[in-house]
Amino acid sequence: MPRRLLQRYLPHPETLRRQRSLRFMSHWIGNPALWVLSRRSVANAFLVGLFCALLPIPFQMASAALGAWALRANLPLSVALVWITNPLTMPLIFYANYRLGAWLLDAPARQAPDGLSTRWIADQMLDILPALALGSLVAAVVCGLTGSLVIRLLWRWQVVRSWRRRAARRRHKRRGGPPEIGEP
């Protein structure tokens, strides 16, 4: 992964430390290990962020921050990935998790009524909850592990590609000519 691209979008720890609402945990936020952009920290951030994003729990960002601290993942990336489940995508994602859970439990999935309301959801919650919890947990584990693996592979591919380009430049420099067209 291009480190510079990620650094461009991530906030600086000093900026967060100065915010009044985060002062009580400024010593924790300022831990340099939580701001490192390495293959391991970014992959762990994807693991934690995607896992927390797909769970129907309150305080997802706080959970992602604690997970980032526990796994030494990149803190801002972990917290930012939780926003995959935002108010626009949350109903679709959690409905898909519910359908997955119903399929895993071999139970018929309930169809949403035409006029979906919070009253209907509250009335059906006891019936929906086991399938939603199981589906969310399975989706969170699968997506978190898949995201972590994909990041590790992409990061490795980028490093190998960079090594090959550097070696090609050295070879061409020794020969005394510019690289041929089509070569890195």
Disulfide bonds with the S-S distance in Angstrom:
none
